[in-house]
Amino acid sequence: MSLNVETKQTTPYEGQKPGTSGLRKKVKVFTQPNYTENFVQCILEANGTALVGSTLVVGGDGRYYCKEAAELIIRICAGNGVAKLLVGQNGILSTPAVSSLIRHNKALGGIVLTASHNPGGPENDFGIKFNCENGGPAPDAFTNKIYQLSTTIKAYTLVPSLQIDISKVGVSNYDIGGKPFVVEVIDSVANYVRHMEEIFDFGKLHDFVSGKSNGKPLKMRIDSMNGVTGAYVREIFLNRLGATEASVVHTTPLPDFGGLHPDPNLTYAKDLVETVAKGDYDIGAAFDGDGDRNMIIGSKAFFVTPSDSLAVIAHYLDAIPYFQKNGVQGFARSMPTASAVDLVGKKLGKEVFEVPTGWKYFGNLMDAGRLCLCGEESFGTGSNHIREKDGIWAVLAWISVMQHTGKSIEDILKQHWSVYGRNYFTRYDYEECDLEPCNEMMATMEKNITAAEFVGKSFSSEGKTYKVKEADNFSYTDPVDKSLATKQGLRIVFDDGSRIVMRLSGTGSSGATVRLYIDSYEKQNVLGQASVMLKPLIDIALEISQLPKFTGRNAPTVIT
Ligand code: G16
């Protein structure tokens, strides 16, 4: 039976402008009449003529509204000439899994349903983003196009009568006005697990994790925080690597993450940190809702900053079969990320790139064969095996490094610092501030730090003095396509290499979140306590930015 395409009239909604990684709003915003429909129609139209006859991947982190949105997207895709959809069972796919599937299936792209680390549930957040055919988040030019379309949209098309049960794996064939349309509901984890098996030596890792190689099972606590990684973690760590059931927790993806805030950092992954601090563990790890972020801690909750995590993995990359086979190209980090990896790149003679915040800025460099490993301070680490950051990949990389060196996480870090020096790093987040005073604060600070007399100025606190070497609002020209991204964050660089960076988050769903990043390099004094070492520079940052005055906040909501 042929199904009919219907055209529905609509009017634009304000504010459908994708942020750092897609459109993130409260569920209540997305469930307004035509809100999701409008945005999905604009995503599809932004693909132009390539859409007709294409294959797309659809899936998300299982949060509230994910399944309904996936079913709606299927009907809208059917109405817009898409030929085939690969849909995760129950609408579930981690963000790295979507990226992998797009690449393996040579799809035109994928629609990812996630608000990442933001809380879920009817009162919380939902999100939609588009990933392009390289598997990576759509670049600025593409998301600007989506936004432009959203401001003028008059109609969307869909097949309202299309019935689909995405709880069962299988292929459904439809006839849409005489044209075939295929929906393949796929096992959410199979392709991703296969991919990890190609990258890492699962045999060696199994012997190490299960204790077969040295009679001592690896004591780990992997916390999925009730996000999407649960199913992937169980298959990889329990079934393939022989870990014990007690090694994994919160592995059932829940629509509201069981009330957890699935953001793997010292504040929100508190349960993991406290348990590992008290217990007898070699490694602790947590992921965010959609599985692209990770946090690594060692025995007694020894914290590995994401900037150090990137640098250590860079140092040991050739312990991983994928890199033995494909070679090691350049490294990259986002601008606010501490520059620890730069030192590894320099030593190994590799190119190192500094890009704006957002994984989308790494894609071109990877596609051009110039970049194989990158990371961000926001708990993102990944490689060119896909075009998203990849939480489980990062944990497998760390276990590979532990297996290779035979050392504890703390000893690996201490040895690293003894060779390269240490970048002490912290990030202060001031969440849900009023937008207007924050904009005013940023504008005032930009004016002050870009004034001619600012360079050369000295600032002192607690006996430490820092002299300004340069200061700007970071801009970036992509080395591959020469596209320009401006106003990517205020940064002050001091003559010892230490830095203060301030920017407004692009991933919140309401108000403004101010992020203050402090990066202080020490060649010799590498075993200090980070909070003590960073205190002078934090005080200087608060003085220069006048943050307490503008935001009315005397303390951050999150410190990492
Ligand atoms: C997204 C992006 C990351 C970015 C992070 C933080 O992560 O993919 O590249 O570093 O947001 O962005 P912001 O500082 O603007 O909030 P995710 O995990 O939220 O998709």
Residues whose N, C-alpha, C, O or C-beta is under 5 A from the ligand:
A	BS01	G16	T20 S21 S116 H117 R293 T357 G358 W359 E376 S378 L504 S505 G506 T507
